[in-house]
Amino acid sequence: MPLGKLATERMVPLSAATLAALDEWVALRGTHRPLPHPRTGVLTDFPVHPARTPPGLHPAAQRAAHRR
């Protein structure tokens, strides 16, 4: 969890529905190889946001998935 200004953990309360949705998403996404964080280099397990991917990557991935 990112640290706040005073080097303390940030805590965000979650509703039961939000927690259930996150649990479901984590179960569906499977496991991924940790990647180095671009700023720190520390291995981090986080998905790449679609807004950060090249424009043609998503359609190419969809086409590749349909070929299986």
TORROZA-360114 format. One record per atom (N, C-alpha, C, O): residue number from 1; residue in one letter; atom name; x, y, z. Coordinates in pm, 1 decimal, always signed. Layout:
N
REC | resi | resn | name | c1 | c2 | c3
REC | NUM | A | CA | X | Y | Z;
...
//
This chain:
68
REC | resi | resn | name | c1 | c2 | c3
REC | 1 | M | N | +85.2 | -117.2 | +0.0;
REC | 1 | M | CA | +0.0 | +0.0 | +0.0;
REC | 1 | M | C | +89.6 | +123.3 | +0.0;
REC | 1 | M | O | +186.1 | +128.6 | +76.2;
REC | 2 | P | N | +60.0 | +222.0 | -83.3;
REC | 2 | P | CA | +141.2 | +343.8 | -83.8;
REC | 2 | P | C | +140.3 | +412.4 | +52.3;
REC | 2 | P | O | +41.3 | +407.3 | +125.2;
REC | 3 | L | N | +249.2 | +474.8 | +84.3;
REC | 3 | L | CA | +258.1 | +544.9 | +211.5;
REC | 3 | L | C | +214.0 | +689.2 | +195.5;
REC | 3 | L | O | +233.1 | +750.6 | +90.5;
REC | 4 | G | N | +154.5 | +742.3 | +301.9;
REC | 4 | G | CA | +108.6 | +880.0 | +301.4;
REC | 4 | G | C | +222.2 | +977.2 | +330.2;
REC | 4 | G | O | +338.7 | +937.8 | +334.3;
REC | 5 | K | N | +188.6 | +1102.4 | +350.0;
REC | 5 | K | CA | +288.7 | +1207.6 | +371.0;
REC | 5 | K | C | +373.3 | +1183.5 | +495.5;
REC | 5 | K | O | +490.6 | +1220.8 | +498.7;
REC | 6 | L | N | +316.2 | +1122.8 | +595.7;
REC | 6 | L | CA | +389.1 | +1097.3 | +720.0;
REC | 6 | L | C | +444.6 | +955.5 | +723.9;
REC | 6 | L | O | +474.0 | +903.6 | +831.6;
REC | 7 | A | N | +459.2 | +891.8 | +606.7;
REC | 7 | A | CA | +510.8 | +754.9 | +595.1;
REC | 7 | A | C | +423.0 | +655.3 | +670.0;
REC | 7 | A | O | +472.2 | +558.4 | +727.9;
REC | 8 | T | N | +293.6 | +680.3 | +668.0;
REC | 8 | T | CA | +199.2 | +587.8 | +730.0;
REC | 8 | T | C | +115.1 | +522.7 | +620.9;
REC | 8 | T | O | +95.6 | +579.9 | +513.7;
REC | 9 | E | N | +65.7 | +402.5 | +649.3;
REC | 9 | E | CA | -18.2 | +334.3 | +551.5;
REC | 9 | E | C | -149.7 | +408.1 | +533.5;
REC | 9 | E | O | -204.7 | +464.5 | +628.0;
REC | 10 | R | N | -198.8 | +406.5 | +410.7;
REC | 10 | R | CA | -330.2 | +464.9 | +382.8;
REC | 10 | R | C | -433.0 | +353.7 | +392.7;
REC | 10 | R | O | -415.9 | +247.2 | +333.4;
REC | 11 | M | N | -537.5 | +377.8 | +466.0;
REC | 11 | M | CA | -644.3 | +279.3 | +483.8;
REC | 11 | M | C | -773.1 | +337.8 | +426.3;
REC | 11 | M | O | -807.7 | +452.9 | +452.8;
REC | 12 | V | N | -843.0 | +257.0 | +347.7;
REC | 12 | V | CA | -967.7 | +300.4 | +286.5;
REC | 12 | V | C | -1075.5 | +200.5 | +324.8;
REC | 12 | V | O | -1061.0 | +81.6 | +296.3;
REC | 13 | P | N | -1183.8 | +245.1 | +389.0;
REC | 13 | P | CA | -1290.3 | +151.5 | +424.2;
REC | 13 | P | C | -1363.3 | +103.3 | +298.7;
REC | 13 | P | O | -1389.8 | +181.7 | +207.6;
REC | 14 | L | N | -1395.5 | -25.7 | +294.8;
REC | 14 | L | CA | -1467.2 | -84.1 | +181.5;
REC | 14 | L | C | -1598.8 | -142.7 | +229.1;
REC | 14 | L | O | -1606.6 | -201.8 | +336.8;
REC | 15 | S | N | -1701.1 | -125.8 | +148.3;
REC | 15 | S | CA | -1829.5 | -187.8 | +180.6;
REC | 15 | S | C | -1819.1 | -337.5 | +154.7;
REC | 15 | S | O | -1726.8 | -383.0 | +87.1;
REC | 16 | A | N | -1913.0 | -413.5 | +208.0;
REC | 16 | A | CA | -1914.5 | -558.5 | +187.4;
REC | 16 | A | C | -1928.5 | -592.3 | +39.1;
REC | 16 | A | O | -1866.7 | -687.4 | -8.7;
REC | 17 | A | N | -2009.2 | -515.2 | -34.0;
REC | 17 | A | CA | -2028.2 | -540.4 | -177.4;
REC | 17 | A | C | -1899.1 | -514.0 | -255.2;
REC | 17 | A | O | -1864.9 | -589.6 | -346.2;
REC | 18 | T | N | -1827.6 | -407.5 | -219.7;
REC | 18 | T | CA | -1701.2 | -376.8 | -286.7;
REC | 18 | T | C | -1598.1 | -484.7 | -258.5;
REC | 18 | T | O | -1527.0 | -527.8 | -349.2;
REC | 19 | L | N | -1589.4 | -528.4 | -134.6;
REC | 19 | L | CA | -1495.5 | -633.5 | -98.0;
REC | 19 | L | C | -1527.6 | -763.2 | -172.0;
REC | 19 | L | O | -1436.9 | -832.1 | -218.7;
REC | 20 | A | N | -1655.5 | -796.6 | -183.0;
REC | 20 | A | CA | -1695.9 | -917.2 | -256.1;
REC | 20 | A | C | -1658.4 | -906.1 | -403.6;
REC | 20 | A | O | -1612.6 | -1003.5 | -463.4;
REC | 21 | A | N | -1677.5 | -788.3 | -462.5;
REC | 21 | A | CA | -1641.7 | -767.9 | -603.4;
REC | 21 | A | C | -1491.0 | -781.3 | -623.2;
REC | 21 | A | O | -1446.9 | -842.1 | -720.7;
REC | 22 | L | N | -1412.3 | -726.0 | -532.7;
REC | 22 | L | CA | -1266.7 | -739.0 | -542.3;
REC | 22 | L | C | -1222.5 | -884.1 | -527.0;
REC | 22 | L | O | -1135.3 | -930.5 | -600.4;
REC | 23 | D | N | -1281.9 | -955.3 | -432.6;
REC | 23 | D | CA | -1249.7 | -1097.1 | -414.4;
REC | 23 | D | C | -1281.2 | -1177.1 | -540.2;
REC | 23 | D | O | -1203.4 | -1264.1 | -579.4;
REC | 24 | E | N | -1394.1 | -1148.4 | -603.4;
REC | 24 | E | CA | -1432.3 | -1218.3 | -726.4;
REC | 24 | E | C | -1333.8 | -1186.4 | -838.9;
REC | 24 | E | O | -1292.9 | -1275.9 | -912.9;
REC | 25 | W | N | -1296.1 | -1060.5 | -851.8;
REC | 25 | W | CA | -1202.2 | -1020.1 | -956.7;
REC | 25 | W | C | -1066.3 | -1087.6 | -938.4;
REC | 25 | W | O | -1006.7 | -1135.6 | -1034.8;
REC | 26 | V | N | -1017.6 | -1090.9 | -814.2;
REC | 26 | V | CA | -888.3 | -1154.3 | -787.0;
REC | 26 | V | C | -894.3 | -1303.1 | -821.1;
REC | 26 | V | O | -798.8 | -1357.9 | -876.2;
REC | 27 | A | N | -1005.4 | -1368.4 | -788.8;
REC | 27 | A | CA | -1019.6 | -1511.0 | -818.9;
REC | 27 | A | C | -1023.6 | -1535.4 | -969.7;
REC | 27 | A | O | -968.5 | -1634.7 | -1017.4;
REC | 28 | L | N | -1087.6 | -1446.7 | -1045.0;
REC | 28 | L | CA | -1100.9 | -1464.9 | -1189.7;
REC | 28 | L | C | -973.5 | -1431.6 | -1266.1;
REC | 28 | L | O | -946.0 | -1493.2 | -1369.0;
REC | 29 | R | N | -896.1 | -1336.7 | -1218.6;
REC | 29 | R | CA | -779.9 | -1292.5 | -1295.4;
REC | 29 | R | C | -664.7 | -1390.4 | -1289.5;
REC | 29 | R | O | -576.5 | -1386.3 | -1375.3;
REC | 30 | G | N | -662.8 | -1478.0 | -1191.1;
REC | 30 | G | CA | -554.2 | -1575.1 | -1182.0;
REC | 30 | G | C | -426.7 | -1512.4 | -1128.8;
REC | 30 | G | O | -427.0 | -1400.9 | -1076.4;
REC | 31 | T | N | -317.3 | -1586.7 | -1143.4;
REC | 31 | T | CA | -189.7 | -1536.7 | -1093.6;
REC | 31 | T | C | -109.3 | -1477.8 | -1208.2;
REC | 31 | T | O | -120.6 | -1521.4 | -1322.8;
REC | 32 | H | N | -29.7 | -1380.3 | -1176.3;
REC | 32 | H | CA | +55.3 | -1313.6 | -1274.0;
REC | 32 | H | C | +197.2 | -1306.7 | -1220.4;
REC | 32 | H | O | +218.8 | -1306.2 | -1099.2;
REC | 33 | R | N | +291.7 | -1301.4 | -1309.4;
REC | 33 | R | CA | +431.4 | -1284.5 | -1271.0;
REC | 33 | R | C | +450.5 | -1139.9 | -1225.9;
REC | 33 | R | O | +410.3 | -1047.9 | -1297.1;
REC | 34 | P | N | +511.5 | -1117.7 | -1108.2;
REC | 34 | P | CA | +536.1 | -979.7 | -1065.4;
REC | 34 | P | C | +626.3 | -907.4 | -1165.0;
REC | 34 | P | O | +719.2 | -966.3 | -1220.3;
REC | 35 | L | N | +598.3 | -781.0 | -1187.0;
REC | 35 | L | CA | +676.0 | -697.9 | -1278.8;
REC | 35 | L | C | +746.7 | -588.2 | -1200.4;
REC | 35 | L | O | +696.7 | -545.3 | -1096.4;
REC | 36 | P | N | +862.0 | -541.7 | -1248.0;
REC | 36 | P | CA | +928.7 | -432.1 | -1177.7;
REC | 36 | P | C | +848.9 | -302.4 | -1190.4;
REC | 36 | P | O | +803.8 | -266.2 | -1299.1;
REC | 37 | H | N | +832.5 | -234.5 | -1079.7;
REC | 37 | H | CA | +763.0 | -106.3 | -1079.8;
REC | 37 | H | C | +847.7 | -7.4 | -1158.9;
REC | 37 | H | O | +969.1 | -1.9 | -1139.4;
REC | 38 | P | N | +785.8 | +72.2 | -1249.2;
REC | 38 | P | CA | +864.0 | +161.7 | -1333.9;
REC | 38 | P | C | +947.2 | +265.3 | -1258.5;
REC | 38 | P | O | +1052.4 | +306.6 | -1307.5;
REC | 39 | R | N | +902.8 | +307.7 | -1141.5;
REC | 39 | R | CA | +977.8 | +410.5 | -1067.8;
REC | 39 | R | C | +1076.2 | +351.4 | -968.5;
REC | 39 | R | O | +1187.1 | +402.7 | -953.3;
REC | 40 | T | N | +1036.5 | +242.2 | -899.5;
REC | 40 | T | CA | +1120.1 | +189.7 | -791.6;
REC | 40 | T | C | +1200.1 | +66.7 | -830.0;
REC | 40 | T | O | +1303.4 | +38.7 | -769.2;
REC | 41 | G | N | +1153.6 | -8.0 | -931.2;
REC | 41 | G | CA | +1220.4 | -131.6 | -969.0;
REC | 41 | G | C | +1182.1 | -249.9 | -882.5;
REC | 41 | G | O | +1222.9 | -362.5 | -911.0;
REC | 42 | V | N | +1104.3 | -227.0 | -777.0;
REC | 42 | V | CA | +1060.1 | -334.6 | -688.6;
REC | 42 | V | C | +958.2 | -420.3 | -762.6;
REC | 42 | V | O | +869.5 | -367.9 | -829.9;
REC | 43 | L | N | +971.2 | -554.4 | -749.8;
REC | 43 | L | CA | +874.0 | -641.7 | -814.3;
REC | 43 | L | C | +736.1 | -616.6 | -755.4;
REC | 43 | L | O | +718.4 | -619.5 | -633.6;
REC | 44 | T | N | +639.4 | -592.0 | -841.4;
REC | 44 | T | CA | +505.0 | -553.9 | -800.2;
REC | 44 | T | C | +403.8 | -632.2 | -881.6;
REC | 44 | T | O | +419.3 | -646.6 | -1002.9;
REC | 45 | D | N | +301.3 | -682.5 | -816.7;
REC | 45 | D | CA | +196.6 | -756.8 | -886.2;
REC | 45 | D | C | +76.9 | -665.0 | -905.7;
REC | 45 | D | O | -12.2 | -659.6 | -820.9;
REC | 46 | F | N | +74.7 | -592.6 | -1017.7;
REC | 46 | F | CA | -40.3 | -508.5 | -1048.7;
REC | 46 | F | C | -69.2 | -518.0 | -1197.3;
REC | 46 | F | O | +23.2 | -526.5 | -1278.2;
REC | 47 | P | N | -197.3 | -516.8 | -1234.3;
REC | 47 | P | CA | -231.8 | -524.0 | -1375.6;
REC | 47 | P | C | -203.2 | -391.1 | -1446.3;
REC | 47 | P | O | -200.4 | -285.4 | -1383.3;
REC | 48 | V | N | -182.9 | -398.0 | -1574.2;
REC | 48 | V | CA | -160.8 | -277.2 | -1653.4;
REC | 48 | V | C | -296.5 | -219.2 | -1690.6;
REC | 48 | V | O | -382.1 | -290.0 | -1743.7;
REC | 49 | H | N | -316.2 | -91.9 | -1663.3;
REC | 49 | H | CA | -442.6 | -25.3 | -1694.0;
REC | 49 | H | C | -455.4 | -9.0 | -1845.5;
REC | 49 | H | O | -357.2 | +25.3 | -1911.2;
REC | 50 | P | N | -574.8 | -33.0 | -1903.0;
REC | 50 | P | CA | -592.8 | -19.9 | -2048.0;
REC | 50 | P | C | -550.8 | +116.1 | -2104.0;
REC | 50 | P | O | -508.3 | +124.4 | -2219.2;
REC | 51 | A | N | -562.0 | +221.7 | -2025.3;
REC | 51 | A | CA | -524.1 | +354.6 | -2073.4;
REC | 51 | A | C | -372.8 | +366.6 | -2092.8;
REC | 51 | A | O | -326.0 | +457.9 | -2160.8;
REC | 52 | R | N | -296.9 | +275.3 | -2033.7;
REC | 52 | R | CA | -150.9 | +279.7 | -2042.9;
REC | 52 | R | C | -95.5 | +188.2 | -2152.0;
REC | 52 | R | O | +26.0 | +182.6 | -2171.1;
REC | 53 | T | N | -181.3 | +117.1 | -2223.4;
REC | 53 | T | CA | -134.1 | +25.5 | -2327.0;
REC | 53 | T | C | -139.3 | +93.1 | -2463.5;
REC | 53 | T | O | -220.1 | +183.7 | -2484.3;
REC | 54 | P | N | -54.4 | +50.6 | -2556.6;
REC | 54 | P | CA | -58.9 | +108.2 | -2691.5;
REC | 54 | P | C | -196.1 | +85.8 | -2755.4;
REC | 54 | P | O | -260.1 | -15.7 | -2727.9;
REC | 55 | P | N | -242.4 | +177.6 | -2839.4;
REC | 55 | P | CA | -377.6 | +169.6 | -2896.2;
REC | 55 | P | C | -409.2 | +38.1 | -2967.7;
REC | 55 | P | O | -523.1 | -8.0 | -2960.5;
REC | 56 | G | N | -314.7 | -22.9 | -3035.3;
REC | 56 | G | CA | -343.6 | -144.8 | -3110.5;
REC | 56 | G | C | -331.9 | -272.6 | -3031.0;
REC | 56 | G | O | -364.8 | -379.6 | -3082.2;
REC | 57 | L | N | -285.7 | -264.9 | -2906.4;
REC | 57 | L | CA | -262.1 | -386.4 | -2829.1;
REC | 57 | L | C | -390.8 | -459.0 | -2792.4;
REC | 57 | L | O | -398.8 | -581.1 | -2806.5;
REC | 58 | H | N | -491.1 | -386.1 | -2745.7;
REC | 58 | H | CA | -616.0 | -450.2 | -2702.8;
REC | 58 | H | C | -684.8 | -524.6 | -2817.9;
REC | 58 | H | O | -720.4 | -641.1 | -2800.2;
REC | 59 | P | N | -705.0 | -463.0 | -2934.8;
REC | 59 | P | CA | -766.3 | -537.4 | -3045.6;
REC | 59 | P | C | -683.0 | -659.0 | -3087.9;
REC | 59 | P | O | -738.9 | -763.3 | -3121.9;
REC | 60 | A | N | -550.2 | -646.3 | -3085.9;
REC | 60 | A | CA | -464.9 | -759.8 | -3122.6;
REC | 60 | A | C | -479.9 | -873.6 | -3022.4;
REC | 60 | A | O | -483.4 | -990.4 | -3060.9;
REC | 61 | A | N | -488.7 | -840.0 | -2894.6;
REC | 61 | A | CA | -507.0 | -942.9 | -2792.1;
REC | 61 | A | C | -642.3 | -1011.1 | -2807.3;
REC | 61 | A | O | -652.9 | -1132.3 | -2788.7;
REC | 62 | Q | N | -745.2 | -934.9 | -2840.7;
REC | 62 | Q | CA | -877.2 | -994.7 | -2862.1;
REC | 62 | Q | C | -875.1 | -1089.1 | -2981.6;
REC | 62 | Q | O | -932.2 | -1198.0 | -2975.0;
REC | 63 | R | N | -810.1 | -1049.2 | -3090.5;
REC | 63 | R | CA | -801.1 | -1136.5 | -3208.2;
REC | 63 | R | C | -725.3 | -1264.2 | -3174.4;
REC | 63 | R | O | -764.0 | -1372.7 | -3217.9;
REC | 64 | A | N | -618.3 | -1252.2 | -3097.5;
REC | 64 | A | CA | -539.5 | -1369.4 | -3058.9;
REC | 64 | A | C | -620.5 | -1462.9 | -2970.9;
REC | 64 | A | O | -608.5 | -1584.9 | -2983.0;
REC | 65 | A | N | -702.5 | -1408.3 | -2882.9;
REC | 65 | A | CA | -784.5 | -1491.9 | -2794.7;
REC | 65 | A | C | -888.4 | -1569.8 | -2873.9;
REC | 65 | A | O | -922.6 | -1682.1 | -2836.8;
REC | 66 | H | N | -939.1 | -1512.3 | -2982.0;
REC | 66 | H | CA | -1040.5 | -1580.8 | -3062.8;
REC | 66 | H | C | -981.4 | -1693.0 | -3146.7;
REC | 66 | H | O | -1054.8 | -1780.0 | -3193.7;
REC | 67 | R | N | -851.0 | -1692.5 | -3166.1;
REC | 67 | R | CA | -786.0 | -1796.4 | -3246.5;
REC | 67 | R | C | -764.6 | -1925.1 | -3169.6;
REC | 67 | R | O | -736.0 | -2028.2 | -3230.5;
REC | 68 | R | N | -777.2 | -1922.8 | -3039.9;
REC | 68 | R | CA | -751.3 | -2043.3 | -2959.0;
REC | 68 | R | C | -849.7 | -2150.5 | -2985.2;
REC | 68 | R | O | -841.6 | -2257.7 | -2925.3;
//
